Amino acid sequence: MTSHDSSHASGARRRREAALFLWKWLQAPTRIGAIWPSGRSLARAMAAEVDLAVPGAIVELGAGTGSVTAALLQAGVPRGRLWAVERDPAMAAVLRERFPGIRVVEGDAGDLAAILRGEGVEVAAAVVSSLPLVSLPRALVTRIVEGSFALLHPEGRYIQFTYGLISPIPLRRFRLEARRVRRAWRNLPPAMVWCYRRLPDHPVVRAGG
Ligand SMILES: C[S@@+](CC[C@H](N)C(=O)[O-])C[C@H]1O[C@@H](n2cnc3c(N)ncnc32)[C@H](O)[C@@H]1O
């Protein structure tokens, strides 16, 4: 295959993925949370926050058609360490085809700790989330955030982007501290990457406990 053929093929793939995104958004806008996949600058800013020296899995939530997944792999995350959780079956199928060797879990991020323990994952070094937290039901957000911190290593980080101006996770409610990492101005719409960790008095709740 020439480089012209391969760039033509990846252009066609991107168009197919953008069409799938738009179609899914039309069906369930609050669940998808974006009209098209994240751009490269946003995906790279998310991936740059992952510290591979921390032990455990790298868990991606709401992997969609794989924009952030691709950036994580480019940033050096070994395929065997990467779990991608996606609720939509058509998007999960895209992920499986696009990224052989990573674990794609078709399921609800609200059941994260149980799902991953079922896969033999006891600890995560990072949770990298593109979930549309601000438009998901409050009870589901609670399950996602508590489940993530139940899995995260004490030095682990929860990384999240948002199109909003404030933290998409209420800090006091979850006993977390947050850092605004970077605004990806070139993303459409521009997005902010946030990085969260436990406060010293964070109540570490084991999932189901
Ligand atoms: C804003 S899109 C991000 C997709 C991709 N990571 C990107 O940045 O282009 C959010 C994704 O989260 C998925 N999603 C929403 N709620 C979910 C849930 N409870 N569990 C797992 N995935 C969910 C949607 O299906 C969608 O693919």
The ligand as an SDF file (V2000), in Angstrom:
LIG
                    3D

 27 29  0  0  0  0  0  0  0  0999 V2000
  -17.8070   12.3440   24.2340 C   0  0  0  0  0  0  0  0  0  0  0  0
  -17.7980   10.6680   23.6560 S   0  0  0  0  0  0  0  0  0  0  0  0
  -16.0250   10.4030   23.6890 C   0  0  0  0  0  0  0  0  0  0  0  0
  -15.5470    9.3760   22.6920 C   0  0  0  0  0  0  0  0  0  0  0  0
  -14.0540    9.3110   22.4780 C   0  0  0  0  0  0  0  0  0  0  0  0
  -13.3390    8.9640   23.6920 N   0  0  0  0  0  0  0  0  0  0  0  0
  -13.5320   10.6370   21.9580 C   0  0  0  0  0  0  0  0  0  0  0  0
  -12.9460   11.3790   22.7800 O   0  0  0  0  0  0  0  0  0  0  0  0
  -13.7070   10.9080   20.7770 O   0  0  0  0  0  0  0  0  0  0  0  0
  -18.4070    9.8050   25.0920 C   0  0  0  0  0  0  0  0  0  0  0  0
  -18.4600    8.3060   24.9640 C   0  0  0  0  0  0  0  0  0  0  0  0
  -18.8710    7.7660   26.2150 O   0  0  0  0  0  0  0  0  0  0  0  0
  -19.7330    6.6590   25.9790 C   0  0  0  0  0  0  0  0  0  0  0  0
  -20.5300    6.4690   27.2040 N   0  0  0  0  0  0  0  0  0  0  0  0
  -21.5020    7.2730   27.6940 C   0  0  0  0  0  0  0  0  0  0  0  0
  -21.9780    6.7950   28.8630 N   0  0  0  0  0  0  0  0  0  0  0  0
  -21.2770    5.6570   29.1300 C   0  0  0  0  0  0  0  0  0  0  0  0
  -21.2820    4.7300   30.2040 C   0  0  0  0  0  0  0  0  0  0  0  0
  -22.1190    4.8600   31.2470 N   0  0  0  0  0  0  0  0  0  0  0  0
  -20.4200    3.6970   30.1700 N   0  0  0  0  0  0  0  0  0  0  0  0
  -19.5500    3.5510   29.1370 C   0  0  0  0  0  0  0  0  0  0  0  0
  -19.5110    4.3970   28.0880 N   0  0  0  0  0  0  0  0  0  0  0  0
  -20.3500    5.4460   28.0720 C   0  0  0  0  0  0  0  0  0  0  0  0
  -20.5450    7.0810   24.7660 C   0  0  0  0  0  0  0  0  0  0  0  0
  -21.1200    5.9510   24.1240 O   0  0  0  0  0  0  0  0  0  0  0  0
  -19.4720    7.7980   23.9290 C   0  0  0  0  0  0  0  0  0  0  0  0
  -18.8150    6.8950   23.0810 O   0  0  0  0  0  0  0  0  0  0  0  0
  1  2  1  0
  2  3  1  0
  2 10  1  0
  3  4  1  0
  4  5  1  0
  5  6  1  0
  5  7  1  0
  7  8  2  0
  7  9  1  0
 10 11  1  0
 11 12  1  0
 11 26  1  0
 12 13  1  0
 13 14  1  0
 13 24  1  0
 14 15  1  0
 14 23  1  0
 15 16  2  0
 16 17  1  0
 17 18  1  0
 17 23  2  0
 18 19  1  0
 18 20  2  0
 20 21  1  0
 21 22  2  0
 22 23  1  0
 24 25  1  0
 24 26  1  0
 26 27  1  0
M  CHG  2   2   1   9  -1
M  END
$$$$
